[in-house]
Amino acid sequence: MIFIVARFRVKPEHADDWISISRSFTEATRAEPGNHWFDWSRSVDDPQEYVLLEAFADDDAAGAHVNGAHFKQAQAELPPYLVETPRIVNTNVDGWSELGELAVE
């Protein structure tokens, strides 16, 4: 599974509207056959920062994502709302593990 974390710093005047601004991109990505999840969270420390957690089944699914029409549209439409280029971590993982330090019994 391809696991991606990306941090988006949104311009202050657009921060409250980011979820609606990115909605069509989010919905189209979630509809991709190889997408496991595509979830936004807003930072509790910085109201201009959104964190995106996304996962794809494999390299083929991730490749289809970045080559899709909605991705190209997002590349054209979303940068003007951002303060800076998003930061990203992209890695392959086997899937979920349990957080043993907080085990529920």
Residue frames as qw, qx, qy, qz and C-alpha x, y, z in Angstrom:
[[0.000, 0.891, 0.455, 0.000, 0.00, 0.00, 0.00],
 [0.363, 0.381, -0.029, 0.850, 1.20, 3.51, -0.82],
 [0.349, -0.767, -0.464, 0.273, 0.76, 5.76, 2.21],
 [0.328, 0.458, 0.070, 0.823, 1.03, 9.53, 1.83],
 [0.274, -0.765, -0.401, 0.422, 0.94, 12.38, 4.34],
 [0.356, 0.447, 0.193, 0.797, 0.90, 15.91, 2.94],
 [0.210, -0.625, -0.399, 0.637, 0.79, 19.25, 4.76],
 [0.238, 0.622, 0.422, 0.616, -0.96, 22.13, 3.03],
 [0.188, -0.436, -0.309, 0.824, -0.56, 25.72, 4.27],
 [0.183, 0.696, 0.607, 0.336, -3.57, 27.64, 3.02],
 [0.119, 0.355, -0.028, 0.927, -3.70, 31.42, 2.69],
 [0.036, 0.183, 0.668, -0.721, -5.49, 32.91, 5.72],
 [0.445, 0.221, 0.008, -0.868, -8.37, 34.30, 3.69],
 [0.688, 0.136, -0.548, -0.455, -9.12, 30.80, 2.30],
 [0.073, 0.239, -0.913, 0.322, -8.37, 28.63, 5.33],
 [0.479, 0.120, 0.609, -0.621, -11.96, 28.33, 6.53],
 [0.737, 0.446, 0.009, -0.507, -13.12, 27.37, 3.03],
 [0.029, 0.508, -0.823, -0.251, -10.38, 24.86, 2.13],
 [0.423, 0.099, 0.894, -0.109, -12.58, 21.78, 2.48],
 [0.564, 0.665, 0.396, -0.288, -15.13, 23.18, 0.05],
 [0.238, 0.791, -0.419, -0.377, -12.38, 24.52, -2.26],
 [0.020, 0.415, -0.895, -0.160, -10.81, 21.05, -2.50],
 [0.690, 0.089, 0.545, -0.469, -14.12, 19.11, -2.44],
 [0.816, 0.481, -0.109, -0.301, -14.28, 18.09, -6.12],
 [0.371, 0.574, -0.723, 0.099, -10.68, 16.85, -6.01],
 [0.324, -0.265, 0.797, -0.435, -11.37, 14.97, -2.78],
 [0.776, 0.207, 0.377, -0.462, -14.56, 13.33, -4.06],
 [0.739, 0.555, -0.328, -0.196, -13.00, 12.33, -7.38],
 [0.193, 0.517, -0.808, 0.206, -9.97, 10.82, -5.62],
 [0.491, -0.137, 0.717, -0.474, -12.13, 8.89, -3.16],
 [0.827, 0.350, 0.156, -0.412, -14.01, 7.41, -6.13],
 [0.389, 0.590, -0.689, -0.162, -10.84, 5.98, -7.70],
 [0.932, -0.093, -0.305, -0.171, -10.84, 2.16, -7.62],
 [0.743, 0.130, -0.470, 0.459, -7.36, 1.97, -6.04],
 [0.064, -0.552, 0.315, -0.769, -7.92, 4.60, -3.34],
 [0.465, -0.293, -0.786, 0.281, -8.21, 3.34, 0.24],
 [0.227, -0.821, -0.427, 0.305, -8.68, 6.74, 1.86],
 [0.318, 0.421, 0.101, 0.843, -8.22, 10.46, 1.25],
 [0.421, -0.757, -0.491, 0.090, -8.86, 12.31, 4.51],
 [0.196, 0.622, -0.134, 0.746, -8.29, 15.94, 5.47],
 [0.535, -0.644, -0.441, 0.324, -7.67, 17.19, 9.00],
 [0.108, 0.875, -0.059, 0.468, -7.10, 20.73, 10.16],
 [0.510, 0.156, -0.555, 0.638, -4.21, 21.40, 12.50],
 [0.450, -0.777, -0.433, 0.072, -5.18, 22.31, 16.06],
 [0.526, -0.501, -0.019, 0.686, -2.04, 24.46, 16.32],
 [0.087, -0.288, 0.355, 0.885, -2.16, 26.29, 12.98],
 [0.532, 0.522, 0.519, -0.419, -5.59, 27.05, 11.49],
 [0.427, 0.697, -0.333, -0.469, -3.97, 27.64, 8.10],
 [0.075, 0.404, -0.898, -0.158, -2.55, 24.12, 7.93],
 [0.899, 0.054, 0.070, -0.428, -4.41, 21.06, 6.67],
 [0.243, -0.396, 0.880, 0.101, -2.98, 17.55, 6.80],
 [0.799, 0.266, -0.240, -0.484, -3.99, 15.08, 4.12],
 [0.457, -0.274, 0.846, -0.024, -3.73, 11.34, 4.77],
 [0.756, 0.407, -0.180, -0.480, -4.13, 9.24, 1.68],
 [0.483, -0.286, 0.823, 0.091, -3.53, 5.64, 0.70],
 [0.673, 0.437, -0.342, -0.489, -3.57, 3.74, -2.57],
 [0.984, -0.056, 0.129, -0.114, -3.58, 0.01, -3.18],
 [0.814, -0.093, 0.310, 0.482, -0.28, -0.05, -5.06],
 [0.270, -0.368, 0.319, 0.831, 2.02, 1.82, -7.45],
 [0.112, 0.338, 0.720, 0.596, -0.43, 1.39, -10.32],
 [0.160, -0.798, -0.581, 0.009, -3.26, 2.98, -8.33],
 [0.313, -0.715, -0.043, 0.623, -1.02, 5.85, -7.22],
 [0.268, -0.121, 0.529, 0.796, 0.12, 6.36, -10.81],
 [0.026, 0.573, 0.716, 0.398, -3.47, 6.40, -12.06],
 [0.237, -0.818, -0.401, 0.337, -4.22, 9.03, -9.40],
 [0.257, -0.626, 0.156, 0.719, -1.49, 11.46, -10.44],
 [0.140, -0.038, 0.664, 0.733, -2.29, 10.95, -14.12],
 [0.111, 0.612, 0.783, -0.023, -6.04, 11.43, -13.72],
 [0.118, 0.634, 0.330, 0.689, -7.95, 14.40, -15.10],
 [0.444, -0.851, -0.242, -0.143, -9.06, 15.54, -11.64],
 [0.701, -0.446, 0.019, 0.555, -5.44, 15.56, -10.45],
 [0.422, 0.252, 0.285, 0.823, -4.42, 17.72, -13.41],
 [0.157, -0.781, -0.352, -0.492, -7.34, 20.03, -12.64],
 [0.619, -0.748, -0.159, 0.177, -6.24, 20.29, -8.98],
 [0.656, -0.131, 0.121, 0.734, -2.69, 21.12, -10.11],
 [0.196, 0.459, 0.309, 0.810, -4.10, 24.07, -12.03],
 [0.332, -0.726, -0.343, -0.494, -6.72, 25.25, -9.53],
 [0.705, -0.627, -0.304, 0.132, -5.41, 24.69, -5.99],
 [0.639, 0.001, -0.165, 0.751, -1.94, 26.37, -5.85],
 [0.040, 0.558, 0.056, 0.827, -3.31, 29.96, -5.85],
 [0.629, -0.668, -0.188, -0.350, -4.98, 29.19, -2.50],
 [0.879, -0.280, -0.202, 0.329, -1.72, 28.02, -0.90],
 [0.265, -0.927, 0.221, 0.145, 1.01, 29.88, 0.97],
 [0.102, -0.625, 0.747, 0.202, 3.71, 27.44, -0.12],
 [0.615, 0.217, -0.705, -0.279, 4.28, 24.16, -1.93],
 [0.859, -0.401, 0.059, -0.313, 2.81, 21.32, 0.18],
 [0.057, -0.543, 0.829, -0.120, 5.26, 19.09, 2.04],
 [0.902, 0.046, -0.199, -0.380, 4.85, 15.34, 1.59],
 [0.319, -0.386, 0.864, -0.054, 5.93, 11.96, 2.91],
 [0.827, 0.275, -0.225, -0.435, 5.31, 9.08, 0.53],
 [0.137, -0.435, 0.886, -0.082, 6.13, 5.49, 1.44],
 [0.682, -0.037, -0.651, -0.332, 5.14, 1.87, 0.96],
 [0.368, -0.318, 0.679, -0.550, 3.64, 0.12, 3.98],
 [0.127, -0.066, -0.985, -0.098, 2.17, -3.31, 4.64],
 [0.416, -0.575, -0.547, -0.445, -0.97, -1.89, 6.22],
 [0.448, -0.717, 0.122, -0.520, -2.28, -1.17, 9.69],
 [0.510, 0.041, -0.756, 0.409, -0.65, -2.39, 12.90],
 [0.507, -0.756, -0.410, -0.064, -2.00, -2.14, 16.42],
 [0.062, 0.700, -0.363, 0.612, -0.70, 0.57, 18.76],
 [0.705, -0.206, -0.655, 0.179, 0.24, -1.83, 21.54],
 [0.243, 0.067, -0.462, 0.850, 1.16, 0.94, 23.98],
 [0.399, -0.012, 0.195, -0.896, -2.52, 1.94, 24.10],
 [0.266, -0.109, -0.929, -0.234, -4.04, -1.52, 23.94],
 [0.595, -0.214, 0.107, -0.767, -7.71, -1.77, 24.82],
 [0.154, 0.083, -0.979, 0.105, -8.51, -4.87, 26.82]]
